[in-house]
Amino acid sequence: MKTAQDLWQLLGEARQMPYGAAQIALVDELLRHVDTADDPALRFYARLFATTAYIYGGEPVRAFPSFSWCVADFDRNPSPYHEGGTHNLLWLFKNMVHSMTRFPELPLERTYAVLDDMERRYRESGHGLQPVYKHRYLVASHIGRTEEAEEWFRKWQAAPRNRLSDCAGCDPTTLVSHLVADGRFEEAAELAAPVLAGDLSCSEQPQSILSELMVVYLRTGRLSEAADAHRRSYLVERNNLADLWGIGDHIGFCARTGNEHRGLEILQRHIDWLDRAPSPAAAMNFAASAVQLLRRLTAIGHGDTPVRRADRADATAADLAGELETFALDLAARFDARNGTGHQSDVIRSVMSAEPYGVHVPLSPTARRAVAPEPEPVPAPRAEPLPEIGDTATAAELIELAEQHFRGDRTDALRAILTAYDARFAEPGDPALAARLWAMRGFVLPDEATAETATAWERATELFSSAGDTARASAMRARLALYLAQNDGLTAEVLATVEADVTVQQEQGDPESRAAALFRLSQAYRMTDRLEEANDTADRSDRAAAEAGEPRLVAYHAMARAQLRAMAGRRDEALTAARAALAFYADHGPDQEHAEAAMVFGQITDDPAEIVAALGVPLAFGLVGAALPARIRRGRALLHLGRAEEAIADFVEAVAFCAESGAEEHGLFARQELAQAYHQADRPAEAAEVAEEALLGFERRGLEEPAGNTRFLLAAVYRDLGDTDRALMIYRDLVERLADNPAGRGQVAELAGELLYDLDRDSEAALTFRAAAEALREAGDPAAELRVLRRRLMALNYADEVPEAEEVIELAARRYSELPAELAAEPPVIWDRAVFAFEIGNLLMRRGRYAEAVPHLSGAPESLRGIGATDDADRVEGMLAEALFRSGSAVEAERVLSALLKRMRPDAPTRDLATGLYDEVHKAMTGLNDR
């Protein structure tokens, strides 16, 4: 049997949990045992908290009996223990009134009776009636008694707020809803602005007011704010059954803003919640919004889209619309029968038949932007002039002209010349001339025309051999072999062919031919990962190219050399070669080679600004194969430069490219990058949505490392969103997953402890910091362990767990004594050790133990000044002076303070504190002298 102490502890644990099924399960366990304990206070507070848990956990119908029990206990047995729960009990009357309107089986008279009881209690307790007027307005609005509702609205707005009024977010939310109903959208937006800028700590905010503001922002032309309101509010509501009503509003918003696909995703995710809806009213609103969406899908030709449900047969969008329409109207009729009006049926019909707003609001954070400006200016495409082909040109002259343009990288001109040749001449009878023609024909064929290219070059090889031109035949044979090996793989036979050609060209060829042969051999070595031989051969090729005296050939070899050097890890040489190639092609073109050179340079350089400038070129010129790697690398560079908004555009394009090309796994990594960019751009709602998508994909594919990285990002995002429960849940999950990685486990546990400390959950923070320190010690990182021990000491200080804090002080002293001398001398370690002394002083001095603090603080200021941490040194020295003064050493304190004030800058952060303490010390010493 559980003791009362056990049950109080269980209640405390439940209070720390987020609202939802898990918390309710713990509350139910508590209630099963609470009446066995001889503790009336426990029985009262357990049921009082259960009422709140049921309301916000999506089971408000269970709150009625627990609340009634509390009211009866409060009235029947007035006791001192009730005093601490009086405010909460009175507060919950509002929830009861609100919930009662949502169950048509509850007579309206009972709702009014509770309202009257609420008013009586508020009067007797000395509170104003502002909350009562508000809830009378809400009841009248629900029924559809417009004039009565307006009267109560005026009284609500005229009455002053009091301690039982709804929070600074919920009252304005209701007012915004009222203004929206009147079409006063600008007023609603103006009202909401300061509310959103303030501190909203209520469990219903800011998601509730943001949900109301979706339409407000849309109607006032603030489309990006409308999209953000949708994302941020749905992000919170999607995980809580209690928010089913609000989720329906999001479905309706999607249906009316051109986001039918997104609306269907939301509907599919939550359709099964209808079977366990928190109230009939929530089910009715959700169903009506779903009908609106499903009718819209049917209207645009997607009525046969299947909607899957867990416990019943799938239905098409069109069929489900009819089913849910009947469901919603039946519920509305039950409400109207209870209320004696037709108002709810009118409202539901209006929701179901609502037409689109006529404005498309992009809601998906992965949707392409209509206009995505380039981060840096890019060159305009060059207009490659077509050659002038004289009418009297001979076949030999045209072939010669074609070869000139081939060497000049003018592919369009080459193609035009060959077209002109084919229109005028047949294949030359001279095999040497015909061989040159077939060689050129192979060069202009598209990349995918492998068989046609091979046929052309085979023909060229045969003709060169027939003409007795063994050098050109050898070169053509080697070129063809290497070309086919790119698809078929490089065999020993291919390599032998390429090596044989080098020998032939060395004996018979000119410098340009020798350079080409050596270039091919270098590429063959690269294909077999023989990088040292590839680079050595490339050097020989480069020398031959330089001997040929053709700058374009030299630039081409520089671009290839850059890639080879980079593959071999010779980055500086690679960068020099890539820069030279880019400079030539940027000046001389053509666009294709300029794009290739820019892509190579952008992949090699580590300078973010150079990456951004370079990779705009292949993207602007549409370089084949560049879309994904260029977008990802440029996006990362933009993030490094702090230009997150521009990076978002690149990552969005990367996601879209992956979707279009079917590269699903690459798309997951692109989403991960995009989530990071949204996070850095301070757009956490979008970051969370995209990261969740990426995480789901990684988990499905069993990709644990990127999944872990994404969870880590999500924890930070949810922390930024203020969803600390979810952030802590992710941190704890990561700690479990990192059981075999003590360094990672320690890092994550430290972040979790930091969050708990910020939430003033100091005992939990101390325990978490302890686990982090132990993990970091296991990882062999003593400096990090000591850093976390300092943070553990801080948490124990504020948790008032002094004996354990003193154990930490002793443990840290041992750890510092064990540090290697070189590590102990590092500035971060020196800083941590001195600030640890400060935290010891803080612990002791808060408890009046000033004399004990002095030896810990002594020497710490000098250590901090030795590493240039002047402001921190001033703060610690000021604490030392106070410890001396409070422990009876006023003379020493005055000496320390006098020296400190002489050293301090006029604008030093702690100067005023030091001055005030000096005055206090001086006054005390003067008083002693006077006596």
Residue pairs with C-beta under 8 A, 6 or more apart in sequence:
1 33
1 36
2 10
2 33
2 36
2 37
3 37
4 37
4 38
4 39
4 42
7 30
7 33
7 34
7 37
7 39
7 42
7 46
8 42
10 26
10 29
10 30
11 30
11 42
11 45
11 46
11 49
13 26
14 23
14 26
14 27
14 30
14 49
14 53
15 49
16 761
16 764
17 23
17 26
17 725
18 725
18 726
18 729
19 53
19 56
19 57
19 203
19 240
19 242
20 57
20 58
20 239
20 240
20 241
21 57
21 58
21 241
23 53
23 57
24 53
24 54
24 57
24 59
27 46
27 49
27 50
27 53
27 54
30 46
30 50
31 46
31 47
31 50
31 66
34 42
34 43
34 46
34 47
35 43
37 43
40 73
40 77
40 79
40 81
41 79
41 81
43 73
44 70
44 73
44 74
44 81
44 82
44 85
45 81
45 84
45 85
47 66
47 67
47 69
47 70
48 66
48 70
48 85
48 88
48 89
48 92
50 62
50 63
50 66
51 63
51 66
51 67
51 70
51 92
51 95
52 63
52 88
52 92
52 95
54 60
54 61
54 62
54 63
54 66
55 63
55 92
55 95
55 99
55 242
56 203
56 240
56 242
57 240
57 241
57 242
58 240
58 241
58 242
58 244
58 276
58 278
59 241
59 278
60 95
60 99
60 102
60 242
60 278
60 279
61 99
61 103
61 279
63 95
63 96
63 99
64 96
64 99
67 92
67 96
70 85
70 89
70 92
71 89
73 82
74 82
74 85
74 86
74 89
82 89
86 125
87 163
87 164
90 118
90 121
90 122
90 125
90 127
90 164
91 164
93 114
93 117
93 118
93 121
94 118
94 131
94 135
94 164
94 166
96 114
97 111
97 114
97 115
97 118
97 135
97 138
97 139
98 135
98 138
99 279
100 106
100 110
100 111
100 114
101 111
101 138
101 139
101 142
101 281
102 279
102 280
102 281
102 282
103 279
103 280
103 281
104 280
104 331
104 334
104 335
104 337
104 338
105 334
105 338
106 338
107 338
108 143
108 338
108 339
108 340
111 139
112 139
115 132
115 135
115 136
115 139
118 132
118 135
119 129
119 132
122 128
122 129
122 131
122 132
122 164
123 129
127 162
127 163
127 164
128 159
128 160
128 161
128 162
128 164
129 159
130 156
130 159
130 160
130 161
130 162
130 165
131 162
131 164
131 165
131 166
133 152
133 155
133 156
133 159
134 152
134 156
134 165
134 166
134 171
134 174
136 152
137 149
137 152
137 153
137 155
137 156
138 174
140 148
140 149
140 152
141 149
142 339
142 343
142 344
143 339
143 340
143 341
143 343
144 339
144 341
144 342
144 343
144 344
144 346
145 341
153 178
157 175
161 171
165 171
166 174
167 200
167 201
167 202
167 204
167 205
168 195
168 198
168 199
168 200
169 195
169 198
169 200
169 202
169 204
169 205
169 206
169 208
169 209
170 202
170 204
170 205
170 208
170 209
172 191
172 192
172 195
172 209
173 204
173 205
173 208
173 209
173 212
175 188
175 191
176 188
176 191
176 192
176 209
176 212
176 213
176 216
177 212
179 185
179 187
179 188
179 191
180 188
180 212
180 215
180 216
185 215
185 216
185 219
185 220
186 220
188 212
188 213
188 216
189 213
189 216
189 217
189 220
189 222
192 209
192 212
192 213
192 216
195 209
196 206
196 209
196 210
200 206
200 209
206 232
206 233
207 232
207 233
207 234
207 235
207 236
207 237
207 243
207 246
208 233
208 246
210 229
210 230
210 232
210 233
211 229
211 233
211 237
211 246
211 249
211 250
213 225
213 226
213 229
214 226
214 229
214 230
214 233
214 249
214 250
214 253
215 226
215 253
216 226
217 223
217 225
217 226
217 229
218 226
218 257
218 357
218 359
218 361
223 359
223 361
226 257
226 361
227 361
227 362
227 363
228 683
228 685
228 686
230 250
230 253
230 254
230 361
230 363
231 363
231 365
231 685
231 686
231 689
232 684
232 685
232 721
233 246
233 250
234 247
234 250
234 266
235 685
235 688
235 689
235 721
236 243
236 721
236 723
237 243
237 246
237 247
237 250
238 247
238 266
238 269
238 270
239 726
241 273
241 276
241 277
241 278
242 278
244 270
244 273
244 274
244 277
244 278
244 282
244 283
244 286
245 281
245 282
245 285
245 286
247 266
247 270
247 273
247 286
248 282
248 285
248 286
248 287
248 288
248 289
248 290
249 285
249 289
250 263
250 266
251 263
251 266
251 267
251 286
251 289
251 290
251 292
251 293
252 263
252 289
252 292
252 293
252 351
252 354
253 259
253 263
254 260
254 262
254 263
254 266
254 293
254 363
255 263
255 289
255 292
255 293
255 296
255 354
255 356
256 292
256 296
256 354
256 355
256 356
256 357
257 356
257 357
257 359
257 360
257 361
257 363
258 356
258 359
258 360
258 361
259 360
259 361
259 362
259 363
259 364
260 293
260 296
260 297
260 300
260 302
262 363
262 364
263 293
263 296
264 293
264 297
264 305
264 307
264 317
267 290
267 293
267 294
267 307
268 307
268 308
270 286
271 290
271 307
271 309
272 309
272 310
272 311
273 286
274 283
274 286
274 287
275 311
277 283
277 286
280 331
280 334
280 335
281 331
281 335
283 327
283 331
284 327
284 328
284 331
284 332
284 335
284 344
284 348
285 348
285 351
287 324
287 325
287 327
287 328
287 331
288 324
288 328
288 348
288 351
288 352
289 351
290 320
290 321
290 324
291 321
291 324
291 325
291 328
291 351
291 352
292 351
292 352
292 353
292 354
294 307
294 317
294 318
294 320
294 321
294 324
295 321
295 352
295 353
296 356
297 303
297 305
297 317
298 317
298 318
298 321
302 317
303 316
303 317
303 318
304 316
304 317
304 318
305 316
305 317
306 314
306 315
306 316
306 317
307 314
307 315
307 316
307 317
307 320
308 314
309 315
315 323
325 352
328 348
328 352
329 345
329 348
329 349
331 348
332 344
332 345
332 347
332 348
333 345
335 344
336 342
336 343
336 344
336 345
362 369
365 652
365 674
365 678
365 683
365 686
365 689
365 690
366 652
366 655
366 656
366 671
366 674
366 690
366 693
367 652
368 652
368 653
368 656
369 649
369 652
372 649
372 652
372 653
373 646
373 649
374 616
374 620
375 612
375 616
375 634
375 638
375 643
375 646
376 612
376 613
376 616
377 616
378 616
378 617
378 619
378 620
379 586
379 594
379 617
379 620
381 591
381 620
381 621
382 589
382 590
382 591
384 410
384 412
384 413
384 589
384 590
384 591
385 413
386 412
386 413
386 416
387 401
387 405
387 413
387 416
387 417
389 398
389 401
389 416
389 417
389 420
393 401
395 421
395 424
395 425
395 428
395 433
396 428
396 433
398 417
398 420
398 421
398 424
398 425
399 421
399 428
399 433
399 436
399 437
399 440
401 417
402 414
402 417
402 418
402 421
402 437
402 440
403 436
403 440
405 413
405 414
405 417
406 414
406 440
406 443
407 550
407 552
407 553
408 552
409 552
409 589
409 590
409 592
409 593
410 590
411 443
411 444
411 590
411 592
414 440
414 443
414 444
415 444
418 437
418 440
418 441
418 444
421 437
427 434
427 437
428 434
428 437
430 467
431 463
431 464
431 466
431 467
432 463
432 464
432 467
432 469
434 463
435 459
435 460
435 461
435 462
435 463
435 464
435 466
435 467
435 469
435 472
435 473
435 476
436 460
438 456
438 457
438 459
438 460
438 463
439 456
439 457
439 460
439 476
441 456
442 453
442 456
442 457
442 460
445 452
445 453
445 456
447 624
450 484
450 487
453 483
454 480
454 483
454 484
457 476
457 479
457 480
457 483
458 480
460 476
461 473
461 476
461 477
461 480
464 470
464 472
464 473
464 476
465 473
470 504
470 508
471 504
471 505
471 508
471 509
471 513
474 500
474 501
474 504
474 505
475 501
475 504
475 505
475 509
475 513
475 516
475 517
477 497
477 501
478 497
478 498
478 500
478 501
478 517
478 520
479 520
481 493
481 494
481 497
481 498
482 490
482 494
482 498
482 520
482 523
482 524
484 494
485 491
485 494
485 524
485 527
486 527
490 524
490 527
490 528
494 524
495 524
495 528
498 517
498 520
498 521
498 524
499 521
501 517
501 520
501 521
502 514
502 517
502 518
502 521
504 517
505 513
505 514
505 516
505 517
505 518
506 514
506 517
509 517
510 548
511 544
511 545
511 547
511 548
511 549
512 544
512 545
512 548
512 550
512 553
514 544
515 541
515 542
515 544
515 545
515 547
515 548
515 553
515 557
518 537
518 538
518 540
518 541
518 544
519 538
519 541
519 557
519 560
521 537
521 541
522 534
522 535
522 537
522 538
522 541
522 560
522 564
523 534
523 560
525 531
525 533
525 534
525 537
526 534
526 564
526 567
531 564
531 567
531 568
532 568
534 564
534 568
535 561
535 564
535 565
535 568
535 570
538 557
538 560
538 561
538 564
541 557
542 554
542 557
542 558
542 561
545 553
545 554
545 556
545 557
546 554
551 584
551 588
552 584
552 588
554 584
555 580
555 581
555 584
555 585
555 588
555 593
555 597
556 581
556 593
558 577
558 578
558 580
558 581
558 584
559 577
559 578
559 581
559 585
559 593
559 596
559 597
559 600
561 573
561 574
561 577
562 574
562 575
562 577
562 578
562 581
562 600
562 601
562 604
563 574
563 600
564 574
565 571
565 573
565 574
565 577
566 574
566 578
566 603
566 604
571 604
574 604
575 601
575 604
575 605
578 597
578 600
578 601
578 604
578 605
579 601
581 597
581 600
581 601
582 594
582 597
582 598
582 600
582 601
582 614
584 597
585 593
585 594
585 596
585 597
585 598
586 594
586 597
586 598
591 621
592 621
592 623
594 617
594 621
595 617
595 618
595 620
595 621
595 622
595 623
595 626
596 618
596 623
598 614
598 615
598 616
598 617
598 618
599 614
599 615
599 617
599 618
599 623
599 626
599 629
599 630
601 610
601 614
602 610
602 611
602 614
602 615
602 618
602 630
602 633
602 634
603 629
603 633
605 611
605 614
608 637
608 638
608 640
608 641
609 637
609 641
611 633
611 634
611 637
612 634
612 637
612 638
612 641
615 626
615 630
615 633
615 634
615 637
616 634
618 626
618 630
619 626
619 627
619 630
619 631
619 634
623 630
627 653
627 654
627 657
628 654
628 657
628 658
628 663
628 666
628 670
631 650
631 651
631 653
631 654
631 657
631 670
632 650
632 651
632 654
632 669
632 670
632 673
634 647
634 650
635 647
635 648
635 650
635 651
635 654
635 673
635 677
636 647
636 673
638 644
638 646
638 647
638 650
639 647
639 676
639 677
639 680
642 680
644 677
644 678
644 680
644 681
645 681
647 677
647 680
647 681
648 674
648 677
648 678
648 681
648 683
651 670
651 673
651 674
651 677
652 674
654 670
654 673
654 674
655 667
655 670
655 671
655 674
657 663
657 670
658 664
658 666
658 667
658 670
659 667
664 697
665 697
665 701
665 703
667 697
668 694
668 697
668 698
668 701
668 703
668 706
669 694
669 706
671 690
671 691
671 693
671 694
671 697
672 691
672 694
672 706
672 709
672 710
672 713
674 690
675 687
675 688
675 690
675 691
675 694
675 710
675 713
675 717
676 687
676 713
678 684
678 686
678 687
678 690
679 687
679 691
679 713
679 716
679 717
679 720
682 720
684 717
684 718
684 720
684 721
685 721
687 713
687 717
688 714
688 717
688 718
688 721
691 710
691 713
691 714
691 717
692 714
694 706
694 710
695 707
695 710
695 711
695 714
698 704
698 706
698 707
698 710
699 707
704 737
708 734
708 737
708 738
708 744
711 730
711 733
711 734
711 737
712 730
712 734
712 748
714 730
715 727
715 730
715 731
715 734
715 748
715 751
716 727
718 724
718 726
718 727
718 730
719 727
719 755
724 755
724 759
727 755
728 752
728 755
728 756
731 748
731 749
731 751
731 752
731 755
732 752
734 744
734 745
734 748
735 745
735 748
735 749
735 752
735 771
738 744
738 745
738 748
739 745
742 775
742 776
742 778
742 779
743 775
743 776
743 779
743 781
745 772
745 775
746 772
746 773
746 774
746 775
746 776
746 778
746 779
746 781
746 784
746 785
746 788
747 772
749 768
749 769
749 771
749 772
749 775
750 769
750 772
750 776
750 784
750 788
750 791
752 768
752 772
753 765
753 766
753 768
753 769
753 772
753 788
753 791
753 792
753 795
754 765
754 791
756 762
756 764
756 765
756 768
756 795
757 765
757 791
757 794
757 795
760 798
762 795
762 796
762 798
762 799
763 795
763 799
763 801
765 791
765 795
765 799
766 792
766 795
766 796
766 799
766 801
766 804
769 788
769 789
769 791
769 792
769 795
770 792
772 788
773 785
773 788
773 789
773 792
776 784
776 785
776 788
777 785
782 815
782 818
782 819
782 823
783 819
783 823
783 826
783 828
783 829
783 832
785 815
786 812
786 815
786 816
786 829
786 832
786 833
786 836
787 832
789 808
789 811
789 812
789 815
789 836
790 812
790 832
790 835
790 836
790 839
792 808
793 805
793 808
793 809
793 812
793 836
793 839
793 840
793 843
794 839
794 842
796 802
796 804
796 805
796 808
796 843
797 805
797 839
797 842
797 843
797 846
802 843
802 847
805 843
809 840
809 843
812 836
816 824
816 833
819 829
823 829
824 830
824 833
827 867
830 863
830 864
830 866
830 867
831 864
831 867
831 869
831 872
833 860
833 863
834 860
834 861
834 863
834 864
834 869
834 872
834 873
834 876
835 860
835 872
835 876
837 856
837 857
837 859
837 860
837 876
838 857
838 860
838 872
838 875
838 876
838 879
840 853
840 856
840 857
841 853
841 856
841 857
841 876
841 879
841 880
841 883
842 879
844 850
844 852
844 853
844 856
845 853
845 879
845 882
845 883
845 886
848 886
850 882
850 883
850 884
850 886
850 887
851 883
851 887
851 888
853 879
853 883
853 887
854 880
854 883
854 884
854 887
854 889
857 876
857 879
857 880
857 883
858 880
860 873
860 876
860 880
861 873
861 874
861 876
861 877
861 880
862 873
864 870
864 872
864 873
864 876
865 873
870 905
870 908
871 908
871 909
871 910
874 900
874 903
874 904
874 908
874 909
874 910
874 911
874 914
875 909
875 910
877 896
877 900
878 897
878 900
878 910
878 913
878 914
878 917
880 896
881 893
881 896
881 897
881 900
881 914
881 917
881 921
882 893
882 917
884 890
884 892
884 893
884 896
885 893
885 917
885 920
885 921
885 924
890 921
890 924
890 925
890 928
891 925
893 917
893 921
894 918
894 921
894 922
894 925
897 914
897 917
897 918
897 921
898 918
900 914
901 911
901 914
901 915
901 918
904 910
904 911
904 914
905 911
